Structure formats: structure tokens, C-alpha cells
């Protein structure tokens, strides 16, 4: 390759590193006009087409490179990545296995195979993905993406603590690694830690402002923060009703307690507001016009009114007491549904963890039995 062609290739690689793939394609095509059989240029061109979502063209280019290469293992890995991005994890796994047959020590092939098997989702394949992720970690402990893969496999198997630790390890290697920031925020959102999730997606967007997925989820968790206000106030209202249904107290005491509850919730809300960074506060203000937040605020107002009416008129004999019950009933129903949803989310990882432990032990016993029968 001429000096001009080498300089052009280096410029294309620099464009790829900053995400300007469309410009890199034009540069690489110019290099290919001079060197149509340069495997390295074809490899980078296939990468660019993959990142642009042009999977058919990426496959055509990588197949052309494979026909020219003497050592095709890295090209097979890239082909697997293209197939995985195109929604064909079984073919991606086959490409990764072909690369491992030629070079068992290529960590990219182990990582690709683990990711493809994880996408396929079968419990046996997930267990195998765990082994390949461990191998990739042994071969490339300094690569943040390998630790992120480790986190995803742990999460699939219900090991959320280990998954979080793997994400933190990736961030220890690269504090601005956006995929790990995004994944940690997803873990928080899945466990209804909406305040922490909102801050996590803020960090992810700061690392990569063009991440559309993080932007959408940032808005979703901001709306969930409004619903958390409803959860706290509705729970307090239910606790107030139950407490004074058991404890006989004078009306002034009931009313004073009912007035203290919204004051305490207001103080908690102020502390939560101050804890959030300015992008989260902006998103909270922006979500005020959203339909889900309007509904949330309506239920919150109903719970607050029902709480105050329960303090003023504790029995249903009066009009105010009956109105308080009517206001609290739908809020309690919504609260029950939300609590059930949160409990189901928290139980899911524990069930997966137990299931994979049982599955792994059964698979190990089956392997031992098969080995004994062969011997």
C-alpha cells in the first residue's frame, strides 16, 4: 500500500473511533479503488457497514475478505458480529466456533460465542455461555467490554450482585464506558431503584449524548420518580387508616397525624429533588405534561384528600367520611397493583438464580453419569 493509501486507512480508523462511520466508508472505498484485495481495508469497511445497520452489504464485504485471508479467525469474528446484529444468533455462534477451531486463544471469539448463546436463551446454552465468558475474562481482563458481557451473563442467571460488580470493574478500567453505565442504570430500573436509575442514565447520556435508548429510558424513570411520590403517600394513607382502625384515638390526634404525613412526604420529596442532578430535574419538569404523570398526580391528590378526610371524619356515617373512602379505594387498588409488580420484579432474579443452580447440578450429574458409562 502506498503512503497515501496508508494515511487514508489511518484516517478511516480514526473516523471509526469517533463514530463517523459514513465518512469512514467513503474513505475506505477510495482506498479499495487502489487496493481492491486489501484484507484490512475490507475488514474495516465491513465494520462500518455493520455499525450503520447495512448488514447485507457488511456480509458481502466480509465474505470477500474471507476469500482472500490466510488467517481468517478475526474476520470470522467480525462476520459473527454482523450476523448477531442482524438477528441471527445461531449463525453468529457457528462463526465464533469456526474462529475458535482455528485459534482457541482469541478472546473475541469466546466473547462472541458467549453473547450469541446468551441471545439464544436456552438454559443449557446460557451455562455454556458462562464458561466462554470466563475464558474471555482470563484472556482479556483489561477489556471493559468483556466485563460487561460477564455482567450480562450473571444477570441472566439471577446473580445481580455479581452483575453489578462486573459493571463496576468495567468502569474501573474506563470510567466513561457508556455501555456499563447504561447497564448499571438498567439494573437499578429493573429493581425499581428509580432515583439511582435516573442518575445512572444521566451519566450514560453524558458519556454518549447520541444514545437514543438511554434518552428514552431517562424519560421513563423520570416518570417513575413521580409514581414513587404516589407510592409513599398512598402507603402512608393506608398505614394511617389501619393504625387508627386498631388504636382508638381522639379526632384531634387523628387529624394532627393526618397533617403530619403530607408534611413528612413533602420533606422527603424535597430531599429527593435536591439529590437529583440538573438533567434529572429538567426531565421531571418536562414529564409534568405526560399522560402517565397526570394520572399519577391525580391518584396522589386522591390519596392525600382521602387521608385528610379520614383524619377529619373517621367514620363512614358522615358525607365526608364516605367521600374519604371513595377517594382512598382507587388509590389503594393502584398501590396494590404496583406493589405486586415490584415484588414480581424482585422475585424474578431469585427464581432464575435457583433455577440455574439446579440446572447446573443436574447437568454436572448427567455428565458424570455419561463418563462413568463410557468407562
Buried (B, 14 or more C-beta within 10 A) or exposed (E): BEEEBEEBBEBBBEBBEEEBBEBBBEBBEBBBEEBEEBBBBBBBBBBBBBBBEBBEBBBEBBEBBBEEBEEBBBBBBBBBBBBBBBEBBEBBBBBBBBBBEEBEEBBBBBBBBBBBBBBBEEBEBBBBBBBBBBBBBEBBEEBBBBBBBBBBBBBBBBBBEBBBBBBEBBBEBBEEBBBBBBBBBBBBBBBBBBBBBBBBBBBBBBBBEEBEEBBEBBBBBBBBBBBBBBBBBBBBBBEBBEEBEEEEEEEEEBBEBBEEBBEEBEEBBEEBEEEBEEBBBEBBEEBEEBEEBEBBBEBBBBBBBBBBBBBBBBEEEEEBBBBBBBBBEBBBEBBEEBEEEEEEEEEBBEEBBEEBEEBBEEBEEEEEEEEEEEE
